[in-house]
């Protein structure tokens, strides 16, 4: 059986660039939402004339579509991911633009008939509306409030419900579907579909926990192994004695249309 230190060292060594989660196979698992975002994305992109993926990560999800629109673009804020996305999406001749998550989108007004995003950190609803063409569609799978709260609270202790000051047209990862709908409607979008689910996650060893917290940085802000070594050791002991640590991710799907 591998020791705590060996597992922690492995979790620290795995690269975090991109949104490829294949390393977790056999070590951690997460239920998928019933609506099948990748399938919906493929269907919508196959019918679009111009598509934009906001905060694409390494482009892995977008690259899964079998048919791309004639014009395809993506944005990403983290430089290592930008380079991965450019390589991943080169088969579609897609344009990948590096830009901050909360910045104005670097595209002209009414550039796209389809805008998508999977797990955006920030959603600028005013900018989504600006770059959508009349009758255009925004489709996103977003992180809901309290996602993976069980792991956050194990590592950091009980967390108060925080309300982050923000313009009414901006929402962040961890918001509620109600807030997202209000922000979308505030800029003149028509929300036609909202679905939400809590999805079981299991962590089977402490290496998976360490890598997850390094990769998904908002679960434990400022996470380092040194700062949380005692908590990690306790969690390692729990997993060895009682089996996987269970948490629940919160996800919601939102679809909004731009109508004059």
Backbone as numpy.savetxt, mean C-alpha at the origin, in Angstrom:
# Nx Ny Nz CAx CAy CAz Cx Cy Cz
17.09 -26.06 15.60 16.25 -24.86 15.60 17.13 -23.61 15.60
16.79 -22.65 14.77 17.61 -21.45 14.65 17.38 -20.53 15.84
18.45 -19.84 16.23 18.37 -18.98 17.40 17.72 -17.65 17.08
17.33 -16.95 18.14 16.77 -15.61 18.00 17.71 -14.70 17.23
18.98 -14.70 17.60 19.94 -13.81 16.94 20.11 -14.15 15.48
20.11 -15.42 15.13 20.24 -15.81 13.72 19.04 -15.34 12.90
17.85 -15.49 13.48 16.65 -15.07 12.76 16.59 -13.56 12.60
16.94 -12.84 13.65 16.94 -11.37 13.58 17.94 -10.90 12.53
19.10 -11.51 12.51 20.12 -11.14 11.51 19.60 -11.38 10.09
18.90 -12.48 9.88 18.33 -12.74 8.56 17.29 -11.69 8.19
16.39 -11.37 9.14 15.37 -10.37 8.87 15.94 -9.00 8.56
17.06 -8.67 9.17 17.71 -7.38 8.91 18.40 -7.34 7.55
18.79 -8.51 7.03 19.60 -8.56 5.81 18.78 -8.55 4.53
17.49 -8.86 4.60 16.67 -8.96 3.38 16.43 -7.56 2.82
16.70 -7.31 1.54 16.44 -5.98 0.95 14.97 -5.61 1.04
14.69 -4.32 1.25 13.31 -3.86 1.41 12.78 -3.13 0.18
13.60 -2.92 -0.85 13.14 -2.20 -2.03 12.04 -2.98 -2.74
11.10 -2.23 -3.35 10.03 -2.84 -4.11 8.92 -3.37 -3.21
7.84 -3.86 -3.84 6.71 -4.42 -3.10 6.51 -5.89 -3.45
7.63 -6.60 -3.64 7.58 -8.04 -3.85 7.65 -8.70 -2.47
6.58 -9.41 -2.10 6.51 -10.03 -0.78 6.75 -11.55 -0.84
7.37 -12.02 -1.92 7.53 -13.47 -2.09 8.46 -14.07 -1.04
9.36 -13.27 -0.47 10.28 -13.79 0.56 9.50 -14.34 1.75
8.31 -13.82 2.02 7.56 -14.22 3.21 6.91 -15.60 3.07
6.97 -16.20 1.90 6.29 -17.49 1.69 6.77 -18.51 2.72
5.82 -19.11 3.45 6.14 -20.08 4.47 6.52 -19.49 5.81
6.69 -18.16 5.85 7.13 -17.50 7.09 6.08 -16.53 7.63
5.27 -16.00 6.73 4.18 -15.11 7.12 3.13 -15.19 6.02
1.88 -14.92 6.40 0.80 -14.99 5.41 -0.23 -13.92 5.71
-0.96 -13.55 4.68 -2.04 -12.56 4.82 -3.17 -12.94 3.86
-4.37 -12.97 4.37 -5.51 -13.20 3.50 -5.62 -12.10 2.45
-6.13 -12.46 1.29 -6.34 -11.48 0.23 -7.79 -10.99 0.28
-8.03 -9.73 -0.03 -9.42 -9.23 -0.07 -10.24 -9.98 -1.13
-11.50 -10.16 -0.84 -12.36 -10.95 -1.72 -12.59 -10.30 -3.07
-12.43 -8.98 -3.17 -12.75 -8.30 -4.43 -11.68 -8.49 -5.50
-10.47 -8.93 -5.15 -9.45 -9.22 -6.15 -8.96 -7.98 -6.88
-8.17 -7.17 -6.21 -7.72 -5.91 -6.80 -6.97 -6.12 -8.12
-6.08 -7.10 -8.17 -5.29 -7.32 -9.38 -6.19 -7.64 -10.57
-7.24 -8.41 -10.32 -8.18 -8.73 -11.40 -8.93 -7.48 -11.86
-9.40 -6.69 -10.91 -10.10 -5.45 -11.26 -9.17 -4.50 -12.03
-7.93 -4.42 -11.57 -6.94 -3.57 -12.24 -6.74 -4.01 -13.69
-6.60 -5.32 -13.90 -6.38 -5.82 -15.26 -7.57 -5.51 -16.16
-8.78 -5.70 -15.62 -9.98 -5.44 -16.42 -10.07 -3.97 -16.81
-9.80 -3.08 -15.87 -9.93 -1.65 -16.15 -8.82 -1.16 -17.09
-7.60 -1.62 -16.87 -6.49 -1.19 -17.72 -6.67 -1.65 -19.17
-7.26 -2.83 -19.36 -7.47 -3.35 -20.71 -8.41 -2.48 -21.52
-9.28 -1.71 -20.84 -10.26 -0.86 -21.52 -9.87 0.61 -21.56
-8.79 0.97 -20.89 -8.41 2.38 -20.76 -7.60 2.86 -21.96
-7.69 4.16 -22.21 -6.84 4.78 -23.22 -5.56 5.34 -22.61
-5.67 5.84 -21.36 -4.51 6.41 -20.67 -4.66 6.10 -19.18
-3.68 5.41 -18.61 -3.76 4.99 -17.22 -2.60 5.51 -16.40
-2.88 5.78 -15.13 -1.87 6.25 -14.19 -1.96 5.43 -12.91
-0.82 4.91 -12.45 -0.73 4.20 -11.17 0.05 5.09 -10.20
-0.62 5.55 -9.14 -0.01 6.44 -8.16 0.67 5.62 -7.07
1.92 5.98 -6.74 2.71 5.30 -5.72 2.81 3.81 -6.05
3.42 3.54 -7.17 3.45 2.19 -7.75 4.38 1.23 -7.03
5.21 1.71 -6.09 6.21 0.83 -5.48 7.23 0.44 -6.53
7.50 -0.83 -6.66 8.39 -1.31 -7.71 7.66 -1.68 -8.98
6.39 -1.31 -9.08 5.61 -1.60 -10.28 5.14 -3.03 -10.39
5.31 -3.82 -9.33 5.03 -5.25 -9.41 3.55 -5.55 -9.68
2.66 -4.84 -9.01 1.23 -5.11 -9.20 0.77 -4.64 -10.58
1.20 -3.45 -10.96 0.83 -2.93 -12.28 1.36 -3.84 -13.39
2.55 -4.39 -13.19 3.15 -5.25 -14.22 2.38 -6.54 -14.43
1.46 -6.87 -13.52 0.70 -8.11 -13.65 -0.43 -8.02 -14.67
-0.74 -6.82 -15.15 -1.84 -6.69 -16.11 -1.44 -7.32 -17.44
-2.34 -8.05 -18.09 -1.98 -8.67 -19.38 -2.01 -7.70 -20.54
-2.86 -6.67 -20.44 -3.00 -5.70 -21.53 -2.88 -4.30 -20.95
-1.94 -3.51 -21.45 -1.75 -2.15 -20.98 -2.42 -1.15 -21.93
-2.85 -0.01 -21.42 -3.41 1.01 -22.30 -2.32 1.62 -23.18
-2.69 2.29 -24.26 -1.68 2.89 -25.14 -0.75 3.86 -24.41
-1.29 4.57 -23.41 -0.48 5.48 -22.60 -0.53 5.00 -21.16
0.63 4.74 -20.58 0.69 4.25 -19.20 1.78 4.99 -18.45
1.43 5.49 -17.26 2.39 6.22 -16.43 2.24 5.78 -14.98
3.27 6.05 -14.19 3.25 5.71 -12.77 4.09 6.72 -12.01
3.76 6.90 -10.73 4.58 7.74 -9.85 5.10 6.90 -8.70
6.24 7.32 -8.14 6.83 6.67 -6.96 7.79 7.66 -6.29
7.84 7.60 -4.96 8.62 8.59 -4.22 10.00 8.08 -3.77
10.15 6.77 -3.60 11.40 6.25 -3.03 12.34 5.88 -4.17
13.51 6.53 -4.26 14.41 6.33 -5.41 14.73 4.86 -5.74
15.04 3.99 -4.75 15.30 2.59 -5.14 14.10 1.94 -5.83
12.89 2.27 -5.39 11.70 1.73 -6.04 11.50 2.29 -7.44
11.87 3.56 -7.63 11.72 4.18 -8.95 12.50 3.40 -10.00
13.72 3.04 -9.67 14.55 2.30 -10.64 13.99 0.91 -10.88
13.51 0.25 -9.83 12.90 -1.07 -10.00 11.66 -0.96 -10.89
10.83 0.05 -10.62 9.60 0.22 -11.40 9.91 0.48 -12.87
10.91 1.28 -13.14 11.26 1.56 -14.54 11.66 0.29 -15.27
12.41 -0.57 -14.60 12.78 -1.84 -15.22 11.57 -2.76 -15.36
10.76 -2.83 -14.30 9.62 -3.74 -14.30 8.58 -3.37 -15.35
8.37 -2.06 -15.54 7.31 -1.59 -16.43 7.82 -1.23 -17.83
9.10 -1.50 -18.08 9.66 -1.20 -19.40 8.95 -1.97 -20.51
8.42 -3.15 -20.19 7.74 -3.96 -21.21 6.49 -3.26 -21.75
5.95 -2.29 -20.98 4.79 -1.53 -21.42 5.18 -0.16 -21.98
6.48 0.13 -22.01 6.95 1.45 -22.40 6.31 2.53 -21.51
6.18 2.20 -20.22 5.53 3.11 -19.28 6.49 4.20 -18.82
5.94 5.36 -18.52 6.70 6.46 -17.93 6.57 6.39 -16.42
7.70 6.32 -15.71 7.71 6.30 -14.25 8.37 7.59 -13.76
7.62 8.37 -13.01 8.09 9.69 -12.57 8.33 9.65 -11.07
9.50 10.13 -10.63 9.79 10.24 -9.22 9.20 11.53 -8.67
8.35 11.40 -7.65 7.72 12.57 -7.05 7.30 12.24 -5.63
7.28 13.23 -4.75 6.87 13.01 -3.38 5.39 12.59 -3.31
5.08 11.79 -2.31 3.72 11.23 -2.22 2.65 12.30 -2.09
2.94 13.38 -1.36 1.93 14.41 -1.11 2.01 15.56 -2.10
2.92 15.49 -3.06 3.10 16.59 -4.01 2.01 16.59 -5.07
1.89 17.73 -5.78 1.02 17.78 -6.95 1.47 16.72 -7.95
0.53 16.10 -8.62 0.89 15.12 -9.64 1.51 15.82 -10.84
2.62 15.30 -11.36 3.36 15.97 -12.43 2.80 15.70 -13.82
1.49 15.90 -13.97 0.82 15.66 -15.24 -0.19 16.76 -15.49
-0.49 16.97 -16.75 -1.43 18.03 -17.14 -2.85 17.67 -16.72
-3.68 18.68 -16.65 -5.09 18.48 -16.33 -5.75 17.57 -17.37
-6.61 16.69 -16.89 -7.39 15.77 -17.74 -6.51 14.91 -18.64
-5.46 14.31 -18.04 -4.53 13.48 -18.80 -4.93 12.01 -18.88
-5.74 11.53 -17.93 -5.99 10.08 -17.82 -7.47 9.79 -17.67
-7.89 8.68 -18.28 -9.27 8.23 -18.06 -9.34 7.17 -16.96
-8.18 6.68 -16.48 -8.13 5.74 -15.37 -6.94 6.06 -14.48
-7.21 6.28 -13.20 -6.16 6.47 -12.19 -6.36 5.40 -11.13
-5.27 4.71 -10.75 -5.36 3.63 -9.79 -4.28 3.79 -8.73
-4.45 3.10 -7.62 -3.41 3.08 -6.59 -3.68 1.92 -5.64
-2.63 1.23 -5.27 -2.74 0.14 -4.30 -1.93 0.51 -3.07
-2.61 0.71 -1.97 -2.02 1.06 -0.68 -1.24 2.38 -0.73
-1.86 3.45 -1.23 -1.16 4.73 -1.22 -0.91 5.22 0.20
0.24 5.85 0.39 0.55 6.47 1.69 -0.29 7.72 1.87
-0.42 8.49 0.80 -1.20 9.73 0.80 -2.08 9.73 -0.44
-3.31 10.19 -0.30 -4.19 10.37 -1.46 -4.56 11.84 -1.56
-4.09 12.48 -2.62 -4.47 13.86 -2.92 -5.69 13.81 -3.83
-6.87 13.84 -3.24 -8.10 13.72 -4.03 -8.27 14.87 -5.00
-7.81 16.06 -4.63 -7.90 17.19 -5.55 -7.05 16.97 -6.79
-5.89 16.35 -6.61 -5.01 16.07 -7.74 -5.53 14.91 -8.59
-6.12 13.91 -7.95 -6.76 12.83 -8.71 -7.82 13.41 -9.64
-8.66 14.25 -9.09 -9.71 14.84 -9.92 -9.13 15.69 -11.04
-8.07 16.44 -10.74 -7.49 17.34 -11.75 -6.96 16.57 -12.95
-6.30 15.42 -12.72 -5.70 14.70 -13.85 -6.67 13.74 -14.53
-7.84 13.52 -13.93 -8.83 12.66 -14.58 -9.56 13.40 -15.70
-9.83 12.67 -16.75 -10.68 13.20 -17.82 -12.14 13.11 -17.39
-13.01 13.91 -17.99 -14.45 13.76 -17.72 -14.88 12.31 -17.94
-15.67 11.80 -17.00 -16.12 10.41 -16.97 -15.00 9.43 -16.62
-13.84 9.96 -16.19 -12.74 9.10 -15.78 -13.02 8.41 -14.45
-12.20 7.39 -14.15 -12.41 6.52 -12.99 -11.15 6.49 -12.12
-11.36 6.59 -10.80 -10.30 6.32 -9.82 -10.65 5.04 -9.09
-9.71 4.08 -9.07 -9.90 2.80 -8.40 -8.70 2.55 -7.49
-8.95 2.30 -6.20 -7.83 2.10 -5.27 -8.19 1.09 -4.20
-7.16 0.34 -3.81 -7.25 -0.48 -2.60 -6.41 0.22 -1.55
-7.03 0.58 -0.43 -6.35 1.41 0.55 -6.25 0.72 1.90
-5.29 1.17 2.70 -5.08 0.66 4.05 -6.05 1.36 4.99
-6.85 0.58 5.71 -7.84 1.15 6.61 -7.30 1.41 8.00
-8.09 2.08 8.81 -7.67 2.46 10.15 -7.49 1.22 11.03
-6.46 1.25 11.87 -6.18 0.14 12.78 -5.51 -1.06 12.14
-4.96 -0.90 10.95 -4.36 -2.04 10.26 -3.13 -2.56 11.02
-3.10 -3.86 11.25 -2.01 -4.55 11.96 -1.78 -3.92 13.34
-2.84 -3.43 13.93 -2.75 -2.76 15.23 -2.22 -3.71 16.31
-2.51 -5.00 16.18 -2.04 -5.97 17.18 -0.52 -5.97 17.29
0.16 -5.89 16.13 1.63 -5.88 16.14 2.16 -4.53 16.63
1.53 -3.45 16.16 1.93 -2.13 16.63 1.87 -2.05 18.15
0.78 -2.52 18.73 0.60 -2.38 20.18 1.47 -3.37 20.96
1.78 -4.53 20.37 2.71 -5.42 21.04 4.08 -4.76 21.14
4.50 -4.10 20.09 5.83 -3.50 20.07 5.88 -2.19 20.85
4.83 -1.37 20.77 4.88 0.00 21.28 3.97 0.25 22.47
3.11 -0.71 22.81 2.12 -0.48 23.85 0.86 0.10 23.27
-0.20 0.23 24.09 -1.48 0.77 23.60 -1.30 2.12 22.94
-1.95 2.30 21.80 -1.83 3.53 21.02 -3.14 4.30 21.03
-3.10 5.59 21.31 -4.33 6.39 21.24 -4.78 6.52 19.81
-6.06 6.73 19.63 -6.58 7.01 18.29 -6.17 8.42 17.93
-5.34 8.53 16.90 -4.77 9.83 16.52 -5.57 10.43 15.37
-5.76 11.72 15.41 -6.34 12.40 14.26 -5.30 13.36 13.73
-4.85 13.09 12.51 -3.81 13.89 11.89 -4.44 15.09 11.19
-4.01 16.33 11.53 -4.56 17.49 10.82 -4.26 17.38 9.33
-5.25 17.60 8.50 -5.04 17.48 7.06 -6.12 18.28 6.33
-5.79 18.73 5.13 -6.83 19.36 4.32 -7.94 18.36 4.04
-9.13 18.85 3.82 -10.26 17.95 3.60 -10.08 17.12 2.33
-9.23 17.57 1.41 -9.04 16.86 0.14 -7.87 15.88 0.19
-7.28 15.64 1.35 -6.15 14.72 1.47 -6.45 13.68 2.53
-6.15 12.39 2.24 -6.25 11.34 3.24 -4.94 10.55 3.25
-4.69 9.89 4.38 -3.47 9.13 4.58 -3.79 7.66 4.80
-2.76 6.81 4.60 -2.91 5.40 4.95 -3.35 5.31 6.40
-4.31 4.44 6.67 -4.83 4.31 8.02 -6.08 5.12 8.27
-6.59 5.76 7.23 -7.85 6.50 7.39 -9.03 5.54 7.31
-10.21 6.04 7.58 -11.41 5.22 7.47 -12.04 5.40 6.09
-12.83 4.42 5.63 -13.55 4.60 4.37 -14.46 5.82 4.40
-15.04 6.13 5.56 -15.93 7.30 5.66 -15.16 8.58 5.33
-13.94 8.70 5.88 -13.13 9.89 5.61 -12.72 9.95 4.14
-12.40 8.80 3.55 -12.01 8.78 2.14 -13.17 9.20 1.25
-14.36 8.70 1.54 -15.53 9.08 0.75 -15.79 10.58 0.87
-15.70 11.12 2.08 -15.92 12.55 2.29 -14.92 13.39 1.51
-13.64 12.95 1.51 -12.61 13.70 0.78 -12.83 13.63 -0.72
-13.23 12.46 -1.22 -13.49 12.31 -2.65 -14.67 13.19 -3.08
-15.73 13.17 -2.30 -16.91 13.95 -2.65 -16.65 15.45 -2.52
-15.73 15.82 -1.63 -15.43 17.24 -1.43 -14.82 17.88 -2.67
-14.15 17.06 -3.53 -13.55 17.61 -4.73 -14.42 17.38 -5.96
-15.61 16.81 -5.77 -16.53 16.65 -6.88 -16.53 15.28 -7.52
-15.89 14.30 -6.88 -15.94 12.94 -7.40 -17.19 12.23 -6.89
-17.69 11.31 -7.67 -18.88 10.54 -7.33 -18.45 9.14 -6.93
-18.53 8.81 -5.65 -18.12 7.50 -5.15 -19.22 6.49 -5.46
-18.86 5.45 -6.24 -19.85 4.48 -6.69 -19.70 3.12 -6.02
-18.57 2.89 -5.33 -18.37 1.59 -4.69 -17.38 1.73 -3.54
-17.73 1.17 -2.38 -16.83 1.09 -1.22 -17.03 -0.27 -0.59
-15.93 -0.99 -0.37 -15.98 -2.28 0.32 -14.83 -2.34 1.32
-15.02 -2.99 2.46 -13.95 -3.08 3.44 -13.94 -4.46 4.09
-12.71 -4.91 4.45 -12.54 -6.21 5.07 -11.38 -6.19 6.05
-11.47 -7.01 7.10 -10.36 -7.29 8.01 -9.77 -8.64 7.61
-8.47 -8.72 7.45 -7.82 -9.88 6.85 -6.77 -10.46 7.81
-6.87 -11.74 8.06 -5.98 -12.40 9.02 -4.55 -12.47 8.50
-3.61 -12.11 9.37 -2.18 -12.22 9.09 -1.56 -13.15 10.13
-0.57 -13.93 9.72 0.16 -14.80 10.64 1.66 -14.63 10.42
2.40 -14.45 11.51 3.86 -14.37 11.48 4.41 -15.62 12.16
5.16 -16.43 11.39 5.61 -17.72 11.88 7.01 -17.70 12.47
7.79 -16.65 12.23 9.08 -16.53 12.91 9.45 -15.05 13.03
10.43 -14.78 13.88 10.77 -13.39 14.18 11.51 -12.73 13.02
12.14 -13.49 12.15 12.75 -12.90 10.95 11.70 -12.24 10.08
10.54 -12.89 9.96 9.44 -12.32 9.17 8.95 -11.02 9.80
8.86 -10.98 11.13 8.43 -9.76 11.82 9.42 -8.63 11.57
10.71 -8.92 11.72 11.73 -7.89 11.52 11.69 -7.35 10.10
11.63 -8.24 9.13 11.61 -7.77 7.74 10.34 -6.98 7.45
9.21 -7.44 7.96 7.94 -6.73 7.75 8.00 -5.31 8.33
8.52 -5.17 9.53 8.58 -3.85 10.16 9.59 -2.93 9.48
10.61 -3.49 8.87 11.56 -2.67 8.09 10.95 -2.25 6.76
10.08 -3.08 6.22 9.53 -2.84 4.89 8.28 -1.96 4.95
7.41 -2.22 5.92 6.15 -1.48 6.06 6.34 -0.52 7.23
6.93 0.62 6.94 7.54 1.45 7.98 6.54 2.17 8.88
5.25 2.22 8.47 4.28 2.94 9.30 3.68 2.07 10.41
3.98 0.78 10.43 3.43 -0.08 11.48 4.07 0.25 12.83
5.38 0.38 12.85 6.11 0.85 14.04 7.06 1.95 13.56
6.62 3.19 13.57 7.46 4.28 13.05 8.83 4.33 13.73
9.87 4.47 12.92 11.23 4.54 13.45 11.78 3.21 13.93
11.17 2.11 13.50 11.62 0.79 13.97 13.08 0.53 13.65
13.81 0.04 14.65 15.12 -0.58 14.48 15.19 -1.78 15.41
16.00 -2.75 15.06 16.15 -3.94 15.90 16.70 -3.55 17.26
17.69 -2.68 17.29 18.30 -2.30 18.57 17.28 -1.65 19.50
16.42 -0.80 18.96 15.45 -0.09 19.80 14.38 -1.03 20.35
14.09 -2.11 19.64 12.99 -3.00 20.03 13.47 -4.43 20.30
14.73 -4.61 20.61 15.27 -5.96 20.78 14.54 -6.74 21.89
14.24 -6.09 23.01 13.56 -6.80 24.10 12.18 -7.27 23.69
11.44 -6.41 22.98 10.10 -6.80 22.53 10.18 -7.91 21.49
11.15 -7.82 20.61 11.34 -8.87 19.60 11.67 -10.21 20.26
12.51 -10.17 21.29 12.87 -11.41 22.00 11.64 -12.02 22.66
10.78 -11.19 23.24 9.57 -11.71 23.86 8.64 -12.31 22.82
8.53 -11.64 21.67 7.66 -12.16 20.61 8.22 -13.45 20.04
9.54 -13.53 19.89 10.18 -14.77 19.44 9.83 -15.93 20.37
9.91 -15.68 21.68 9.58 -16.71 22.67 8.12 -17.13 22.56
7.23 -16.16 22.36 5.80 -16.46 22.21 5.57 -17.36 21.00
6.15 -17.02 19.86 5.94 -17.79 18.63 6.47 -19.21 18.80
7.63 -19.35 19.45 8.19 -20.69 19.63 7.31 -21.56 20.53
6.68 -20.94 21.53 5.88 -21.71 22.50 4.44 -21.91 22.06
3.88 -20.92 21.35 2.44 -20.94 21.10 2.04 -20.92 19.63
3.00 -20.82 18.73 2.65 -20.77 17.31 2.60 -19.35 16.80
2.09 -19.15 15.59 2.20 -17.85 14.92 1.52 -16.72 15.67
2.11 -15.54 15.54 1.49 -14.32 16.04 0.46 -13.87 15.02
-0.75 -13.58 15.48 -1.86 -13.25 14.58 -2.20 -11.77 14.70
-2.35 -11.12 13.56 -2.81 -9.73 13.49 -3.80 -9.64 12.33
-4.40 -8.46 12.19 -5.40 -8.27 11.13 -5.11 -6.98 10.37
-4.96 -7.12 9.06 -4.83 -5.93 8.22 -6.22 -5.44 7.85
-6.35 -4.14 7.72 -7.62 -3.52 7.34 -7.48 -2.96 5.92
-8.38 -3.35 5.04 -8.32 -2.90 3.66 -9.70 -2.42 3.21
-9.70 -1.41 2.35 -10.95 -1.04 1.70 -10.71 -0.70 0.24
-11.70 -1.00 -0.57 -11.70 -0.69 -1.99 -12.60 0.51 -2.19
-12.14 1.46 -2.98 -12.97 2.62 -3.30 -12.88 2.91 -4.79
-14.04 3.15 -5.38 -14.11 3.53 -6.79 -14.90 4.83 -6.90
-14.31 5.80 -7.58 -14.96 7.11 -7.75 -14.86 7.54 -9.19
-15.93 8.21 -9.68 -16.00 8.68 -11.06 -16.01 10.21 -11.09
-15.42 10.75 -12.13 -15.42 12.21 -12.35 -16.49 12.55 -13.36
-17.49 13.28 -12.87 -18.58 13.66 -13.76 -18.76 15.17 -13.70
-18.93 15.78 -14.86 -19.15 17.24 -14.91 -20.50 17.59 -14.28
